[in-house]
Amino acid sequence: MNRDIDSIFLPVTDKIDRFEELLKQALSTSSPFIFDITKHLFSRTGKRLRPGLLFLSAGRLDSPSVIYAAVAIELIHVATLLHDDVIDQSDTRRGIESVNHRWNNLASVLMGDYLFAKSFGLLVQSKSQKLLDIFSRATERVATGELKQVYFTGNFELAEDDYLNVISDKTASLLGCAAEAGMICREEDSRRLQAMRQFGENLGMAFQITDDLLDLIGEPSKTGKQLGSDIREGWMTLPLIYAFRNGGRAHKNRIVEFYEHPFAPEEFRSVVELVRDSGGIEYADQKARTYSERAKQAVADIPGLDYRDCLIELADFAVYRDK
C-alpha cells in the first residue's frame, strides 16, 4: 500500500519544522496554569494533517503567510477537540488524559477559546483578507456541525444524509479550508481554489468515515481511544446507520441495548459482528473509498501542482490507514 503520513509530508519537512517553531512561539505564555495545560495538550503531537495538507497545496511557495495559516488551522483544530471532549465527556485524547479529565470542563472550554483567539491573531498577521474569510466560514461550519451532532445524539433513526451533513461541517470543512488556504497563499484563480477545496472536503469525508469505522474495528493503541465510543455516546455513525437500515429489528434492538447499558469488551465484539453481518462495515468502507476517489479526481487536472502525487497518496492514506 501507500506510504505513511510522515513520508507523504517529506517534501514539506522544512515548512513543518518552521510550523513547529511558530507554534511554540504562539503558545508561549506568562501564565503557569496556561503553560501547564498547553504543555500537557501538546505533549503528544497528532498527524499534523491540516498543516501538512496546507503545505502540499501551497507547494514550493516560501511565504510567512503559509506558516501563519498552518499554525492557525492547527490551533483551531485542537480548540475544537477540547470542546468536543467536553461534549463527549472523554477521558483520553491521543492516548493521554484529556484536558477536561485532568483538570475540568471549564478549563477545557476556556482553553479552546484561548486557542481560537490565538489562531485568528495569527491570521491577522498573515495580512490576507481571503484567509480570514475562509477560516471564519470554516470555523462557523465546525461549530454548526458540533451543534447538529448534539441535536442528533441519541437519535437511532438518524438518516444517512443527516450524518453526512454533520461530518461535512464538523470535519471536512477544516480540511477544505486547509487545502484552499495553500492555494490562496499562491494567489491562484477561483477555479483552482474551488478544486483544491473540493479535494480537502472529500478527503475530510473519507477520513471521518474511516475514523468511524476504526471506532468499531480499529486498534485502540493506534486510534488513541476506547473502541465503541460512538455507541456509548449515542452517536449514529455510517456503519451503524446501515446496520439499522438493513439488519432488521433484532440488530437495532441489540445495539440500542449497548447504548442504554454499560457493556464489556467481549459483548462489544458481538455488536461489531452484528454490524459486519448486516453489511455495515463493508458499506462504510466503500463510501470512504468513494470520497477518496473524488478527492483524487479533484486534483487530477489542476495545472502546476508541485506535490500532486503526495496529495493523491494522502487521499489513499485516509482510507487504508490502521485497518
Secondary structure, 3 states (H helix, E strand, C coil): CCCCHHHHCHHHHHHHHHHHHHHHHHCCCCCHHHHHHHHHHCCCCCCCHHHHHHHHHHCCCCCHHHHHHHHHHHHHHHHHHHHHHHHHCCCEECCEECHHHHCCHHHHHHHHHHHHHHHHHHHHHHCCHHHHHHHHHHHHHHHHHHHHHHHHCCCCCCCHHHHHHHHHHHHHHHHHHHHHHHHHHCCCCHHHHHHHHHHHHHHHHHHHHHHHHHHHHCCHHHHCCCCCHHHHHCCCCHHHHHHHHHCCHHHHHHHHHHHHCCCCHHHHHHHHHHHHHCCHHHHHHHHHHHHHHHHHHHHHCCCCCCCHHHHHHHHHHHHHCCC
